[in-house]
Every structure is written in structure tokens, then in C-alpha cells.
Amino acid sequence: MRKRNRTIGGIIACCGVMVVLSLVLPTSFWWFVLGVFLICIGISVMRRC
């Protein structure tokens, strides 16, 4: 149960950081972040299989 709460807290903290950064950084940066995020998700899915 603690690991789940820790994960949820981490996700909420990351979302907060994204909101703050979205006020400062240009749009092209967010496409780069989306690409990196999708690559990381793909790698983690491949490792679990």
C-alpha cells in the first residue's frame, strides 16, 4: 500500500512541475518531452514482457 501511495504522490508532484514549467517554456520543448516520455514508457513495457 505504501508503494502505491508513493507512486501516486510522485505522479502528482510531476504534474505540478509540468504545470509550472508550461508557464515558462516554449511549445517546441513540450514536443521533445512528449517524445522522451513515450520512449521511456516503451522501454519499460518491453522490459516487463
CORKA-V694193 format. One record per run of one state. SS is the DSSP state (@ for helix, = for strand, . for the rest). FROM is the first residue (numbers start at 1). TO is the last residue. If there is no record, write none. Layout:
SS,FROM,TO + SS,FROM,TO
This chain:
.,1,1 + @,2,22 + .,23,26 + @,27,48 + .,49,49
